[in-house]
């Protein structure tokens, strides 16, 4: 039997539909596609806790999954609106279920807050496009989440907020000059979460679509000087998605196989499946 995943969408209805309108998939659908590329027989259910009245799994339902994955989101967790509070409550239930869990960006932030950490806007500003010079901490040197990653690497990223106070039970596994918590393991409430502040699930095409919708941010925050510069950057990402062997563009943007090779780019998700999901499923079967 294939693995069963629950993919928890962090976005509100309007935001996920806006993404689907330009990319063809909601973020949760895109994440599910990555999981099914890794495990072709996997079954992925989607949950939308930002929606009032959403049908969410109860404790037994959460325990029935082999793995749970949390997507990114346009929300800011410190706003503590009902669509956010429902997600924090769900994450606490995920911890209590003991089911292996993983999250990107917002997913890491929800997991940190649900375990009594804190998230605030990054005083250094936004990290957008790629998180550069991600470096393993001492604790991350031998950790399975980062198995196969070099000592220093880059990854797709887009975020303004970051974990400013790691919760009790948090082990920081990777950092860079922008955010101290770039990869972490969090043990809380009977469960263990692995997560990253960046987006290993993003293809360069999906990243290009996201940046194309954020031209104003690229201009207002000084990442690009003109709208034409922003469009050219997006076009280069699309070209690299279609032609990852374009060494001229890879050189121009300082990208290597850790970003350009889909298997290496999704390394953390693959490690989660191999080192958390499959062993836990096997252990449950033996029990």
N, C-alpha and C positions, 0 to 999 in steps of 0.2 A: 504493500500500500504506500502511495506517495505521501510526502510530508504535508501537513496541514498548517497553513499560516493564517494569521489574522493581521491584516494591514490596516493600521489605524490612521486615517486621514486627519491631519491637523488643521486643515483649512475650512472656512465657512463655505456654504453652498455657492455663493456668488464667486468667491475667489477660485474655487476648484473648477467651476464651469468656465471662467475666463481663461484658465490654463488650458482646458480641454478645447476651447474654441480655436486656439492658435497652435496647439501641439497635437491634438487628436486624442489625448488621454488625460484624465485627471491625475494629479500627482500619485495618488494611491494606486491607480491602474498602472501607471508607469513603473512604480516600485514593484508591484506584483509581477510585471513582465520581466523585471530583472531577476526576481526570485525564480521564476519559471524558466529563465534562461540557464540559471545555475542548476536547478532541479526540474527538468522537464515534466515530471509526473506530479509536481506539487499542485496542491489545491489552495487557492488564496481567496479568503473571504475579506470583505471590506467593511470597515466600521466608520461612522461619521459622528463622533461625539460632540462636535461643534453645533450640530443641529438639535434644536429643541425637540424633545420627544423621540430622539433617535432610538432605534432598537439595538441596545448594546448587550453583549453577553453577560450573563451572571457569573458567579464564581465557578460553577461547574463548567460553564461554557468556556471560560478562559482556560481552565485546566485541561480542556479537551484538545487544545491546539498544541502543536509541536513547537511552534515559535510565534512570537508576536513582534511586529515591526511598526515603528512610528515614523511618519513622514515629517517633512518640514512644514512650515506654516507662515502665513503673512502676519499672524497675530503677535502681540507683545505680551508676554506672560504676566508682567507686573501690572497690567490693566485689571486683571482679576474679574473680568466680565463673566456672565454665566457660561458662555461658550468655551471659556478657558477653564473655569472651575470644574466643569464636567470632565475635561480632559485630565486635570490633576487627580480628580477622584478615580477615574478609570485607571490611571497609572498606579495609584496605590493598590487598587484591586489586582492589577497585573503582578505587582510585587508579591502580594499575598497568595496569588495562585501558584507561584513557584515556576511558572512557565518561562523558559528562556526568552529574553526580550532584547531588542536592539533598536536604536533610533539614530536619525541624522538630524543635526541642527536643532530645530524645534524639539525633536524627539529627545535629544540630550537635555535640553533645558527643562522640559516637562518632568523628565525622570529626576533631575536634580532638585527641582522645587518640591516634587512629591515626596522626596526623601529629606526635606527640611534644609535644602540649600537655597541659594538666591541667584537671581538673574537680573541684570540691569543693562542699560545701553553701554556699549564699549566706549570709554573715554577717548580711545585712539581712533574712533570712527569705524566706518563700515569696511568689512572685508568682502570684496566682490570680484567675481571671475574665478580666481584661484587663491587658495590658502597656500602661501609660499613658505618654504623652508620649515616644514613641519618636522619636529625632531622628537624622537623617543625620549622619555624621561628614563631615569634609572629603573623605575618599576616597569616601564614599558619595554625594556630591552628583551626580556624573554617571554613577554605576554603573548598568548595565542591570538588575541585580536589583531595584532600587527605582524603576525608571522608572514614572512615573505616581503615585507616592506623594507627598503633600505633605511639606513640610520637617519637620513634626511630626505624628504619627498614633498611633492606638491599634490594638491587635490582640488577639484571643483568646489566652490564655496560662494555663498552669498548670505551675509547676516550683519546686523547691526548690534544685536544683543548678544550677551555671553554670560556664562556662569561666572559670577563674581565671588560667590562663597560656596565652595564645594561642600556637599552635605557630609555628615558622618557616614563612614563606610564607603567613601569615594576614594579611588586610587587613580590619580592622573597618569595617563600613559603616554601622551604626546602633547607638546606645546609649540608655540612659535612666538614671534615678536608682537603679534596682534592679540592673541588670546592664550592665556595660561592653560585653560582646559580645552584642548582640541580633541582629545580622545580619553575616555575614562571607563572604568568599571565602577558600578555603584551597587553595593549590597544593602538592601533595606527591606524590612517587612517580610522577611522569609524568602525573598527572591533576589536575583542578580541580573543587572542590566549592563549591557555593553553599548557604548554610543560614541559618536563623533560629532564635532561641531561643523564639519564640512559635509560634502554630499557625494559619497562614492557611487551613489546610484545614478547620478546625472551623466548622460551621454553629452558629448559636446554639442549635439543638435539641441537637446533639451536646454542646456545652459544658454545657447545662443538665443533660443526663443524667449527665455526669461529675461536676458539682458536687453533684447530688442524692445521689450515692453517697459524697460526702465531707463530709457534714454535720458529722461529728465534727471534722474538720480546721477547717472554717469556725468552729466554736464554740471549740475548744481554742486556736486561734491568734488569736482575737479579731477575725475578719472579720465575724462576726454575733454578736449578743448572745443570741439564742434560736433554737431549732429552727424556730419559726414565722417568724422573720426570714429564715432560710436558705431555707425553703420558698417564701416570698413572692418572694425574689430569683430562685430557679429558675423560678417561675411567670412572672415578668416576662420572663425570657429566652425562655421558650417562646412567650409571646404575641408578642414582638418578632420571633421567627422566622416566625410565621404572619402577623403584621401589621406589617411593617417601617415602615409609615407612621404607627404610633402615636407621634406626636410627644411626647405626654405622658410615655410611658415612656422614650423616647430622651432627653428632657431630664432626667428623674429620674436616669438612670444615666450621663449624660454621654457618650452614644454618637452618632456621626454616620455618614455614608455610608461611611466607610472600614471600618466594621464591619458596618453594616446592609445594604449593597449587596453581593450575593455576588460580583459581578465584581471590585469594588474590594477586598473582603476577601481574595480569593485572588490578588491582584496578583503576589506574588512567584513563585507557582507558574506563572502565566501567562507571566511574564517568563522563567522558566527554560525553558519550552517554546519560546517564541518566539526567545530570544536565545542559548540553548545547544543545545537538543535539535535543533531544525530545521536550524540552520546546520551542526552536526556531522554530521547525517545526509546533508545535501547534499554536504558535503566528502568524506565517505566514499564516496558514490556516484560523485563525480568521480574519486576515486583508483582 
